[in-house]
């Protein structure tokens, strides 16, 4: 992430943010499938986070747009 000019973000934090965003917009089942988890409970336990956890207490002002084609 540092090579891309994104500081303070690890691949795991990015994965959690994407998982949480998919969960909020399309549900945990889709998030689980896209992350390759056999059981949505694994996704909930390890990757789904509330916004205050993902953003460190502040709402992220950037919008992540996911396109599935």
VMD Tcl script that builds the backbone (N, CA, C; Angstrom):
set m [mol new atoms 207]
animate dup $m
set s [atomselect $m all]
$s set {name element resname resid chain x y z} {
  {N N UNK 1 A 0.828 -1.189 0.000}
  {CA C UNK 1 A 0.000 0.000 0.000}
  {C C UNK 1 A 0.876 1.258 0.000}
  {N N UNK 2 A 1.990 1.191 0.692}
  {CA C UNK 2 A 2.869 2.355 0.722}
  {C C UNK 2 A 3.384 2.699 -0.668}
  {N N UNK 3 A 3.665 1.681 -1.492}
  {CA C UNK 3 A 4.123 1.936 -2.858}
  {C C UNK 3 A 3.069 2.652 -3.685}
  {N N UNK 4 A 1.818 2.439 -3.344}
  {CA C UNK 4 A 0.715 3.090 -4.046}
  {C C UNK 4 A 0.445 4.492 -3.503}
  {N N UNK 5 A 1.209 4.896 -2.497}
  {CA C UNK 5 A 1.015 6.216 -1.906}
  {C C UNK 5 A -0.087 6.259 -0.861}
  {N N UNK 6 A -0.488 5.099 -0.369}
  {CA C UNK 6 A -1.538 5.020 0.653}
  {C C UNK 6 A -0.859 4.683 1.967}
  {N N UNK 7 A -0.829 5.631 2.879}
  {CA C UNK 7 A -0.155 5.421 4.151}
  {C C UNK 7 A -1.143 5.032 5.238}
  {N N UNK 8 A -0.682 4.231 6.189}
  {CA C UNK 8 A -1.496 3.862 7.340}
  {C C UNK 8 A -2.542 2.807 7.047}
  {N N UNK 9 A -2.482 2.191 5.873}
  {CA C UNK 9 A -3.456 1.162 5.511}
  {C C UNK 9 A -2.694 -0.124 5.200}
  {N N UNK 10 A -3.072 -1.172 5.882}
  {CA C UNK 10 A -2.484 -2.478 5.611}
  {C C UNK 10 A -3.431 -3.249 4.700}
  {N N UNK 11 A -2.951 -4.281 4.039}
  {CA C UNK 11 A -3.867 -5.091 3.223}
  {C C UNK 11 A -5.045 -5.634 4.038}
  {N N UNK 12 A -4.804 -6.002 5.295}
  {CA C UNK 12 A -5.896 -6.535 6.114}
  {C C UNK 12 A -6.919 -5.449 6.448}
  {N N UNK 13 A -6.469 -4.233 6.740}
  {CA C UNK 13 A -7.412 -3.139 6.990}
  {C C UNK 13 A -8.239 -2.850 5.742}
  {N N UNK 14 A -7.583 -2.892 4.582}
  {CA C UNK 14 A -8.298 -2.679 3.330}
  {C C UNK 14 A -9.344 -3.772 3.120}
  {N N UNK 15 A -8.968 -5.013 3.380}
  {CA C UNK 15 A -9.885 -6.151 3.239}
  {C C UNK 15 A -11.085 -5.977 4.164}
  {N N UNK 16 A -10.836 -5.562 5.413}
  {CA C UNK 16 A -11.931 -5.336 6.357}
  {C C UNK 16 A -12.862 -4.230 5.879}
  {N N UNK 17 A -12.288 -3.165 5.350}
  {CA C UNK 17 A -13.099 -2.046 4.866}
  {C C UNK 17 A -13.978 -2.481 3.698}
  {N N UNK 18 A -13.396 -3.225 2.753}
  {CA C UNK 18 A -14.173 -3.722 1.613}
  {C C UNK 18 A -15.257 -4.679 2.095}
  {N N UNK 19 A -14.914 -5.588 3.000}
  {CA C UNK 19 A -15.898 -6.544 3.523}
  {C C UNK 19 A -17.053 -5.816 4.204}
  {N N UNK 20 A -16.736 -4.812 5.001}
  {CA C UNK 20 A -17.774 -4.060 5.703}
  {C C UNK 20 A -18.654 -3.289 4.728}
  {N N UNK 21 A -18.047 -2.723 3.690}
  {CA C UNK 21 A -18.800 -1.973 2.690}
  {C C UNK 21 A -19.743 -2.888 1.922}
  {N N UNK 22 A -19.254 -4.052 1.515}
  {CA C UNK 22 A -20.111 -5.015 0.807}
  {C C UNK 22 A -21.231 -5.486 1.717}
  {N N UNK 23 A -20.897 -5.759 2.979}
  {CA C UNK 23 A -21.912 -6.191 3.936}
  {C C UNK 23 A -23.018 -5.153 4.070}
  {N N UNK 24 A -22.655 -3.888 4.170}
  {CA C UNK 24 A -23.649 -2.828 4.344}
  {C C UNK 24 A -24.533 -2.663 3.118}
  {N N UNK 25 A -23.964 -2.869 1.930}
  {CA C UNK 25 A -24.747 -2.611 0.726}
  {C C UNK 25 A -25.397 -3.851 0.118}
  {N N UNK 26 A -24.800 -5.030 0.326}
  {CA C UNK 26 A -25.329 -6.222 -0.351}
  {C C UNK 26 A -25.496 -7.427 0.559}
  {N N UNK 27 A -25.039 -7.335 1.800}
  {CA C UNK 27 A -25.233 -8.430 2.741}
  {C C UNK 27 A -23.988 -9.263 2.985}
  {N N UNK 28 A -24.017 -9.951 4.118}
  {CA C UNK 28 A -22.860 -10.729 4.548}
  {C C UNK 28 A -22.625 -11.946 3.664}
  {N N UNK 29 A -23.681 -12.478 3.064}
  {CA C UNK 29 A -23.502 -13.656 2.210}
  {C C UNK 29 A -22.601 -13.336 1.021}
  {N N UNK 30 A -22.850 -12.200 0.364}
  {CA C UNK 30 A -22.018 -11.803 -0.774}
  {C C UNK 30 A -20.604 -11.483 -0.309}
  {N N UNK 31 A -20.478 -10.765 0.799}
  {CA C UNK 31 A -19.146 -10.458 1.326}
  {C C UNK 31 A -18.375 -11.734 1.601}
  {N N UNK 32 A -19.034 -12.700 2.178}
  {CA C UNK 32 A -18.405 -13.980 2.492}
  {C C UNK 32 A -17.934 -14.691 1.224}
  {N N UNK 33 A -18.780 -14.716 0.218}
  {CA C UNK 33 A -18.418 -15.362 -1.046}
  {C C UNK 33 A -17.222 -14.681 -1.697}
  {N N UNK 34 A -17.242 -13.353 -1.755}
  {CA C UNK 34 A -16.163 -12.620 -2.407}
  {C C UNK 34 A -14.833 -12.758 -1.677}
  {N N UNK 35 A -14.897 -12.954 -0.358}
  {CA C UNK 35 A -13.664 -13.139 0.415}
  {C C UNK 35 A -13.201 -14.582 0.419}
  {N N UNK 36 A -14.009 -15.479 -0.116}
  {CA C UNK 36 A -13.624 -16.881 -0.186}
  {C C UNK 36 A -13.856 -17.663 1.086}
  {N N UNK 37 A -14.767 -17.176 1.944}
  {CA C UNK 37 A -15.082 -17.875 3.184}
  {C C UNK 37 A -16.196 -18.886 2.949}
  {N N UNK 38 A -16.059 -20.051 3.541}
  {CA C UNK 38 A -17.082 -21.094 3.409}
  {C C UNK 38 A -18.316 -20.790 4.252}
  {N N UNK 39 A -18.145 -20.018 5.308}
  {CA C UNK 39 A -19.227 -19.739 6.246}
  {C C UNK 39 A -19.262 -18.239 6.536}
  {N N UNK 40 A -20.425 -17.574 6.400}
  {CA C UNK 40 A -20.523 -16.153 6.708}
  {C C UNK 40 A -20.103 -15.808 8.140}
  {N N UNK 41 A -20.182 -16.770 9.055}
  {CA C UNK 41 A -19.761 -16.507 10.438}
  {C C UNK 41 A -18.277 -16.153 10.501}
  {N N UNK 42 A -17.489 -16.735 9.615}
  {CA C UNK 42 A -16.056 -16.412 9.563}
  {C C UNK 42 A -15.874 -14.959 9.136}
  {N N UNK 43 A -16.643 -14.541 8.153}
  {CA C UNK 43 A -16.573 -13.158 7.677}
  {C C UNK 43 A -16.960 -12.195 8.783}
  {N N UNK 44 A -18.027 -12.508 9.489}
  {CA C UNK 44 A -18.482 -11.641 10.581}
  {C C UNK 44 A -17.423 -11.557 11.672}
  {N N UNK 45 A -16.846 -12.673 12.036}
  {CA C UNK 45 A -15.867 -12.702 13.124}
  {C C UNK 45 A -14.582 -11.969 12.774}
  {N N UNK 46 A -14.102 -12.124 11.539}
  {CA C UNK 46 A -12.769 -11.623 11.208}
  {C C UNK 46 A -12.739 -10.373 10.349}
  {N N UNK 47 A -13.778 -10.095 9.582}
  {CA C UNK 47 A -13.664 -9.014 8.610}
  {C C UNK 47 A -14.705 -7.914 8.694}
  {N N UNK 48 A -15.884 -8.184 9.212}
  {CA C UNK 48 A -16.913 -7.149 9.265}
  {C C UNK 48 A -16.653 -6.259 10.471}
  {N N UNK 49 A -16.572 -4.973 10.218}
  {CA C UNK 49 A -16.320 -4.004 11.286}
  {C C UNK 49 A -17.330 -2.869 11.190}
  {N N UNK 50 A -17.662 -2.305 12.342}
  {CA C UNK 50 A -18.479 -1.095 12.345}
  {C C UNK 50 A -17.625 0.054 11.845}
  {N N UNK 51 A -18.255 1.095 11.355}
  {CA C UNK 51 A -17.522 2.234 10.797}
  {C C UNK 51 A -16.530 2.849 11.770}
  {N N UNK 52 A -16.880 2.928 13.069}
  {CA C UNK 52 A -15.947 3.540 14.006}
  {C C UNK 52 A -14.689 2.698 14.173}
  {N N UNK 53 A -14.790 1.387 13.989}
  {CA C UNK 53 A -13.613 0.523 14.073}
  {C C UNK 53 A -12.778 0.633 12.808}
  {N N UNK 54 A -13.429 0.615 11.670}
  {CA C UNK 54 A -12.716 0.674 10.397}
  {C C UNK 54 A -12.026 2.016 10.233}
  {N N UNK 55 A -12.726 3.101 10.575}
  {CA C UNK 55 A -12.204 4.434 10.334}
  {C C UNK 55 A -11.496 5.037 11.545}
  {N N UNK 56 A -11.297 4.278 12.593}
  {CA C UNK 56 A -10.627 4.827 13.763}
  {C C UNK 56 A -11.451 5.861 14.493}
  {N N UNK 57 A -12.775 5.772 14.430}
  {CA C UNK 57 A -13.632 6.694 15.159}
  {C C UNK 57 A -14.173 7.831 14.331}
  {N N UNK 58 A -13.674 8.007 13.116}
  {CA C UNK 58 A -14.161 9.074 12.258}
  {C C UNK 58 A -14.758 8.470 11.001}
  {N N UNK 59 A -15.831 9.066 10.520}
  {CA C UNK 59 A -16.412 8.604 9.263}
  {C C UNK 59 A -15.452 8.928 8.132}
  {N N UNK 60 A -15.227 7.956 7.287}
  {CA C UNK 60 A -14.357 8.146 6.141}
  {C C UNK 60 A -15.060 9.049 5.145}
  {N N UNK 61 A -14.380 10.061 4.662}
  {CA C UNK 61 A -14.985 10.998 3.735}
  {C C UNK 61 A -14.861 10.542 2.283}
  {N N UNK 62 A -14.217 9.418 2.059}
  {CA C UNK 62 A -14.055 8.895 0.708}
  {C C UNK 62 A -15.087 7.809 0.464}
  {N N UNK 63 A -15.506 7.674 -0.761}
  {CA C UNK 63 A -16.481 6.664 -1.125}
  {C C UNK 63 A -15.805 5.591 -1.961}
  {N N UNK 64 A -16.024 4.351 -1.603}
  {CA C UNK 64 A -15.513 3.233 -2.357}
  {C C UNK 64 A -16.614 2.770 -3.308}
  {N N UNK 65 A -16.317 2.770 -4.574}
  {CA C UNK 65 A -17.290 2.349 -5.576}
  {C C UNK 65 A -16.847 0.985 -6.107}
  {N N UNK 66 A -17.726 0.015 -5.975}
  {CA C UNK 66 A -17.443 -1.331 -6.457}
  {C C UNK 66 A -18.257 -1.576 -7.711}
  {N N UNK 67 A -17.595 -2.049 -8.744}
  {CA C UNK 67 A -18.290 -2.367 -9.992}
  {C C UNK 67 A -18.092 -3.834 -10.298}
  {N N UNK 68 A -19.185 -4.546 -10.469}
  {CA C UNK 68 A -19.148 -5.945 -10.814}
  {C C UNK 68 A -19.619 -6.082 -12.258}
  {N N UNK 69 A -18.731 -6.501 -13.127}
  {CA C UNK 69 A -19.090 -6.634 -14.548}
  {C C UNK 69 A -18.841 -8.044 -14.998}
}
mol reanalyze $m
mol bondsrecalc $m
mol representation Tube
mol addrep $m
